[in-house]
Amino acid sequence: MKELVRKAYYREQKSEREIARELGIHRDTVSRLLKLEPSEIPKLQRKDWHSPVVGPYIAVIQAWLEMDILAPRKQQHTAKRIYDRLVEEYQFQGSYRRIREVVAELRQKHFRLLFLQLGY
């Protein structure tokens, strides 16, 4: 959130009111975020949740996604196809929604490795 606010204000030259309207937050929050130094802004830490149902299958899912890197776009695994394969081949008992979340997280981690984030 803080990066979006700072980018919109300093790079895109938008007003605090306009930023608040676009992001759906109060304009006082935008003002506070802009007044803080970058080192003072609290960062949200995501806890690593223990996943007893999906945990044993994460390595399998990751291997499938790594093989997809070389495959044509139309032949790559979707979250639905991964879920179907897990149910078929491994008698997976978990939910599709959780598989979708894991696949999105693994893809995002892979995407971060491919590109360097440039500073402001």
VEXZA-324428 format. One record per residue: residue in one letter; chain; x, y, z of N, C-alpha, C in turn; residue number from 1. Coordinates in Angstrom, 1 decimal, always signed. Atoms other than C-alpha are relative to their C-alpha. Layout:
<rs>
[A, A, [X, Y, Z], [X, Y, Z], [X, Y, Z], NUM]
...
</rs>
This chain:
<rs>
[M, A, [+0.8, -1.2, +0.0], [+0.0, +0.0, +0.0], [+0.9, +1.3, +0.0], 1]
[K, A, [-0.8, -1.2, -0.1], [+2.7, +2.4, +1.0], [+0.7, +0.3, -1.3], 2]
[E, A, [-0.7, -0.2, +1.2], [+4.5, +1.9, -2.3], [-0.9, +0.6, -1.1], 3]
[L, A, [+1.0, -0.6, +0.9], [+1.3, +2.6, -4.3], [-0.2, +1.4, +0.3], 4]
[V, A, [+0.2, -1.4, -0.4], [+0.7, +5.8, -2.4], [+1.1, +0.9, -0.4], 5]
[R, A, [-1.2, -0.8, +0.3], [+4.2, +7.1, -2.8], [+0.2, +0.1, -1.5], 6]
[K, A, [-0.2, -0.1, +1.4], [+4.4, +6.2, -6.4], [-1.0, +0.9, -0.7], 7]
[A, A, [+1.1, -0.8, +0.5], [+1.1, +7.8, -7.2], [+0.3, +1.5, +0.3], 8]
[Y, A, [-0.2, -1.4, -0.4], [+2.1, +11.0, -5.4], [+1.2, +0.6, -0.6], 9]
[Y, A, [-1.3, -0.5, +0.5], [+5.7, +11.4, -6.4], [+0.2, -0.1, -1.5], 10]
[R, A, [-0.2, +0.2, +1.5], [+5.8, +9.9, -9.9], [-1.1, +0.5, -0.9], 11]
[E, A, [+1.2, -0.3, +0.8], [+2.3, +10.3, -11.2], [-0.6, +1.4, +0.3], 12]
[Q, A, [+0.5, -1.3, -0.4], [+1.8, +13.7, -9.5], [-1.5, +0.1, +0.3], 13]
[K, A, [+1.4, +0.0, -0.3], [-1.6, +12.8, -8.2], [-0.2, +0.7, +1.4], 14]
[S, A, [+0.3, -0.6, -1.3], [-3.3, +14.6, -5.3], [-0.3, -1.0, +1.0], 15]
[E, A, [+0.3, +1.0, -1.1], [-3.8, +13.0, -1.9], [-1.4, -0.4, -0.1], 16]
[R, A, [+1.4, +0.4, +0.1], [-7.5, +13.1, -2.4], [-0.3, -0.9, -1.1], 17]
[E, A, [+0.2, +0.9, +1.2], [-7.3, +11.5, -5.8], [+0.5, -1.4, +0.3], 18]
[I, A, [-0.6, +1.3, -0.4], [-5.0, +8.7, -4.4], [-1.0, -0.7, +0.9], 19]
[A, A, [+0.9, +0.6, -1.0], [-7.4, +8.1, -1.5], [-1.3, -0.6, -0.7], 20]
[R, A, [+1.2, +0.5, +0.7], [-10.4, +7.8, -3.9], [+0.3, -1.2, -0.8], 21]
[E, A, [-0.3, +1.1, +0.8], [-8.6, +5.4, -6.2], [+0.3, -1.3, +0.8], 22]
[L, A, [-0.3, +1.2, -0.8], [-7.3, +3.1, -3.5], [-1.1, -0.4, +1.0], 23]
[G, A, [+1.1, +0.3, -0.9], [-10.4, +3.3, -1.4], [+0.4, +0.1, +1.5], 24]
[I, A, [-0.4, -0.2, -1.3], [-8.7, +4.5, +1.7], [-0.3, +1.5, +0.4], 25]
[H, A, [+0.2, -1.4, -0.4], [-9.1, +7.7, +3.8], [+1.2, +0.9, -0.3], 26]
[R, A, [-1.1, -0.9, +0.5], [-7.1, +10.7, +2.7], [+0.9, +0.3, +1.2], 27]
[D, A, [-0.9, -0.2, -1.1], [-5.7, +11.1, +6.2], [+1.1, -1.1, +0.1], 28]
[T, A, [-1.0, +1.1, +0.1], [-4.1, +7.7, +5.8], [+1.0, +0.3, -1.1], 29]
[V, A, [-0.9, -0.4, +1.0], [-2.6, +8.9, +2.6], [+1.0, +1.0, +0.5], 30]
[S, A, [-0.9, -1.1, -0.5], [-1.2, +12.0, +4.3], [+1.0, -0.6, +1.0], 31]
[R, A, [-0.9, +0.6, -0.9], [+0.3, +9.9, +7.1], [+1.1, -0.8, -0.7], 32]
[L, A, [-1.0, +0.8, +0.7], [+2.0, +7.5, +4.7], [+1.0, +0.8, -0.7], 33]
[L, A, [-0.9, -0.9, +0.7], [+3.5, +10.4, +2.8], [+1.0, +0.7, +1.0], 34]
[K, A, [-0.8, -0.7, -0.9], [+4.8, +12.1, +5.9], [+1.1, -0.9, +0.7], 35]
[L, A, [-1.0, +0.9, -0.6], [+6.6, +9.0, +7.2], [+1.2, -0.3, -0.8], 36]
[E, A, [-1.2, +0.4, +0.8], [+10.1, +8.1, +6.2], [-0.2, -1.4, -0.4], 37]
[P, A, [+0.1, +1.4, +0.4], [+10.4, +4.9, +4.3], [+0.4, -1.0, +1.0], 38]
[S, A, [-0.5, +1.0, -1.0], [+12.2, +3.2, +7.2], [-1.0, -0.1, +1.1], 39]
[E, A, [+0.9, -0.1, -1.1], [+9.4, +4.2, +9.6], [-1.3, -0.7, -0.3], 40]
[I, A, [+1.3, +0.6, +0.4], [+6.5, +2.6, +7.7], [+0.0, -1.4, +0.4], 41]
[P, A, [+0.0, +1.4, -0.5], [+5.5, -0.6, +9.3], [-0.3, -0.9, -1.2], 42]
[K, A, [+0.2, +1.0, +1.0], [+5.6, -3.7, +7.1], [-0.8, -1.1, +0.5], 43]
[L, A, [+0.9, +1.1, -0.4], [+3.0, -6.4, +7.2], [+0.8, -1.3, -0.2], 44]
[Q, A, [-0.7, +1.2, +0.1], [+4.6, -9.7, +7.9], [-1.1, -1.1, -0.2], 45]
[R, A, [+0.9, +1.1, +0.2], [+2.8, -12.7, +6.5], [+0.5, -1.2, +0.7], 46]
[K, A, [-0.4, +1.1, -0.7], [+2.9, -15.7, +8.7], [+0.1, -1.2, -0.9], 47]
[D, A, [+0.0, +1.3, +0.8], [+3.9, -19.1, +7.2], [-1.0, -0.9, +0.7], 48]
[W, A, [+1.0, +0.9, -0.5], [+0.8, -21.1, +7.7], [+0.4, -1.5, -0.2], 49]
[H, A, [-0.3, +1.4, +0.2], [+1.3, -24.8, +8.3], [-1.2, -0.6, -0.8], 50]
[S, A, [+1.0, +0.6, +0.9], [-0.6, -26.7, +5.6], [+0.0, -1.5, +0.0], 51]
[P, A, [-0.1, +1.5, -0.1], [-1.2, -30.3, +6.6], [-0.5, -0.7, -1.2], 52]
[V, A, [+0.6, +0.7, +1.1], [-3.3, -31.2, +3.6], [+0.8, +0.2, -1.3], 53]
[V, A, [-0.7, -0.3, +1.2], [-1.4, -29.5, +0.8], [+1.5, -0.1, +0.1], 54]
[G, A, [-1.4, +0.0, -0.3], [+2.0, -29.5, +2.4], [+0.8, -1.1, -0.7], 55]
[P, A, [-0.8, +1.1, +0.7], [+3.1, -33.0, +1.1], [+0.0, +0.1, -1.5], 56]
[Y, A, [+0.1, +0.0, +1.4], [+2.1, -32.1, -2.4], [+0.6, +1.2, -0.7], 57]
[I, A, [-0.5, -1.3, +0.6], [+3.8, -28.7, -2.8], [+1.2, -0.3, -0.9], 58]
[A, A, [-1.1, +0.3, +0.9], [+7.0, -30.3, -4.2], [-0.4, -0.6, -1.3], 59]
[V, A, [+0.6, +0.6, +1.2], [+4.9, -32.2, -6.8], [-0.5, +1.2, -0.9], 60]
[I, A, [+0.6, -1.1, +0.7], [+3.1, -29.0, -7.8], [+1.1, +0.9, -0.5], 61]
[Q, A, [-1.1, -0.8, +0.5], [+6.3, -27.1, -8.0], [+0.8, -0.6, -1.1], 62]
[A, A, [-0.7, +0.7, +1.1], [+7.9, -29.7, -10.2], [-0.8, +0.1, -1.3], 63]
[W, A, [+0.9, -0.2, +1.2], [+4.9, -29.5, -12.6], [+0.1, +1.4, -0.6], 64]
[L, A, [-0.1, -1.3, +0.4], [+5.1, -25.8, -12.7], [+1.4, +0.3, -0.7], 65]
[E, A, [-1.4, -0.2, +0.5], [+8.9, -25.9, -13.4], [+0.1, -0.6, -1.4], 66]
[M, A, [+0.0, +0.6, +1.3], [+8.3, -28.3, -16.3], [-0.8, +0.8, -1.0], 67]
[D, A, [+0.8, -0.8, +0.9], [+5.7, -25.9, -17.7], [+0.8, +1.2, -0.6], 68]
[I, A, [-0.8, -1.2, +0.5], [+8.4, -23.2, -18.2], [+0.4, -0.3, -1.4], 69]
[L, A, [-0.4, +0.3, +1.3], [+9.5, -25.0, -21.3], [-1.1, -0.3, -1.0], 70]
[A, A, [+1.1, +0.4, +0.8], [+6.1, -26.0, -22.5], [-0.7, +1.3, -0.7], 71]
[P, A, [+0.8, -1.1, +0.6], [+4.0, -23.8, -24.9], [-1.1, +0.4, +0.9], 72]
[R, A, [+1.0, -0.6, -0.9], [+1.5, -21.6, -23.2], [-1.3, -0.8, +0.1], 73]
[K, A, [+1.2, +0.8, +0.0], [-1.5, -23.7, -24.2], [+0.1, -1.3, +0.7], 74]
[Q, A, [-0.2, +1.3, -0.6], [+0.0, -26.8, -22.8], [+0.5, +0.1, +1.5], 75]
[Q, A, [-0.4, -0.1, -1.4], [+0.9, -25.4, -19.4], [-1.1, -0.3, +1.0], 76]
[H, A, [+1.0, +0.4, -1.0], [-0.9, -26.5, -16.2], [-0.7, +1.2, +0.5], 77]
[T, A, [+0.8, -1.0, -0.7], [-3.7, -24.4, -14.9], [-0.2, -0.6, +1.5], 78]
[A, A, [+0.3, +0.4, -1.4], [-4.7, -24.6, -11.2], [-1.0, -1.1, +0.0], 79]
[K, A, [+1.0, +1.1, +0.1], [-7.7, -26.7, -12.2], [+0.6, -1.3, -0.4], 80]
[R, A, [-0.7, +1.3, +0.5], [-5.6, -29.2, -14.1], [+0.9, -0.6, +1.1], 81]
[I, A, [-0.8, +0.6, -1.1], [-3.2, -29.5, -11.2], [-0.9, -0.6, +1.0], 82]
[Y, A, [+0.9, +0.6, -1.0], [-6.1, -30.1, -8.8], [-0.5, -1.4, -0.5], 83]
[D, A, [+0.5, +1.3, +0.6], [-7.5, -32.8, -11.2], [+1.0, -1.1, +0.0], 84]
[R, A, [-1.0, +1.0, +0.0], [-4.2, -34.5, -11.5], [+0.3, -0.5, +1.4], 85]
[L, A, [-0.2, +0.4, -1.4], [-3.7, -34.5, -7.7], [-1.1, -1.0, +0.4], 86]
[V, A, [+1.1, +0.9, -0.4], [-7.1, -36.1, -7.2], [+0.1, -1.3, -0.7], 87]
[E, A, [-0.1, +1.2, +0.8], [-6.5, -38.6, -10.0], [+1.2, -0.9, +0.4], 88]
[E, A, [-1.2, +0.7, -0.2], [-2.9, -39.6, -9.3], [+0.3, -0.3, +1.4], 89]
[Y, A, [-0.5, +0.1, -1.4], [-2.5, -39.0, -5.6], [-1.2, -0.1, +1.0], 90]
[Q, A, [+1.2, +0.0, -0.8], [-6.1, -39.3, -4.3], [-0.1, +1.1, +1.0], 91]
[F, A, [+0.0, -1.2, -0.8], [-5.9, -35.8, -3.0], [-1.4, +0.3, +0.6], 92]
[Q, A, [+1.3, -0.2, -0.7], [-8.6, -34.9, -0.4], [-0.3, +1.5, +0.3], 93]
[G, A, [+0.1, -1.4, -0.3], [-8.1, -31.1, -0.2], [-0.9, +0.7, -0.9], 94]
[S, A, [+0.9, -0.8, +0.9], [-10.0, -28.3, -1.8], [+0.7, +0.6, -1.2], 95]
[Y, A, [-0.6, -0.7, +1.2], [-9.5, -26.7, -5.2], [+0.4, +1.4, +0.4], 96]
[R, A, [-0.4, -1.3, -0.4], [-9.4, -23.3, -3.6], [+1.4, +0.1, +0.6], 97]
[R, A, [-1.3, +0.0, -0.7], [-6.4, -24.1, -1.5], [+1.1, -0.3, -1.1], 98]
[I, A, [-1.0, +0.2, +1.1], [-4.6, -25.5, -4.6], [+0.2, +1.2, -0.8], 99]
[R, A, [-0.1, -1.3, +0.8], [-5.4, -22.3, -6.5], [+0.9, +1.0, +0.7], 100]
[E, A, [-0.9, -0.9, -0.8], [-3.8, -20.3, -3.7], [+1.4, -0.4, +0.0], 101]
[V, A, [-1.4, +0.5, +0.0], [-0.7, -22.5, -3.6], [+0.6, +0.3, -1.4], 102]
[V, A, [-0.5, -0.2, +1.4], [-0.3, -22.3, -7.4], [+0.3, +1.5, -0.2], 103]
[A, A, [-0.2, -1.5, +0.2], [-0.7, -18.5, -7.4], [+1.3, +0.4, +0.8], 104]
[E, A, [-1.2, -0.4, -0.8], [+1.9, -18.2, -4.6], [+1.3, -0.5, -0.6], 105]
[L, A, [-1.2, +0.6, +0.6], [+4.4, -20.5, -6.3], [+0.4, +0.8, -1.3], 106]
[R, A, [-0.2, -0.8, +1.2], [+4.0, -18.6, -9.6], [+0.5, +1.3, +0.3], 107]
[Q, A, [-0.5, -1.3, -0.4], [+4.5, -15.3, -7.8], [+1.4, -0.1, +0.4], 108]
[K, A, [-1.4, +0.1, -0.4], [+7.7, -16.5, -6.2], [+0.9, -0.2, -1.2], 109]
[H, A, [-0.8, +0.2, +1.2], [+9.0, -17.7, -9.6], [+0.1, +1.3, -0.7], 110]
[F, A, [+0.0, -1.2, +0.8], [+8.0, -14.4, -11.2], [+1.0, +1.0, +0.7], 111]
[R, A, [-0.9, -0.9, -0.7], [+9.9, -12.4, -8.5], [+1.5, -0.4, -0.3], 112]
[L, A, [-1.4, +0.4, +0.3], [+13.1, -14.4, -9.3], [+0.4, +0.4, -1.4], 113]
[L, A, [-0.3, -0.4, +1.4], [+12.9, -13.4, -13.0], [+0.3, +1.4, -0.2], 114]
[F, A, [-0.1, -1.4, +0.2], [+12.8, -9.7, -12.5], [+0.6, +0.7, +1.3], 115]
[L, A, [-0.5, -0.8, -1.1], [+14.7, -7.2, -10.3], [-0.9, +1.2, +0.2], 116]
[Q, A, [+0.9, -1.2, -0.3], [+12.6, -4.5, -8.6], [+1.0, +1.2, +0.1], 117]
[L, A, [-0.8, -1.2, +0.0], [+14.0, -1.1, -9.3], [-0.5, +1.0, +1.1], 118]
[G, A, [+0.4, -0.9, -1.1], [+14.0, +1.5, -6.4], [-0.5, +1.3, -0.6], 119]
[Y, A, [+0.6, -1.3, +0.4], [+12.4, +4.9, -6.5], [+1.1, +1.0, -0.1], 120]
</rs>
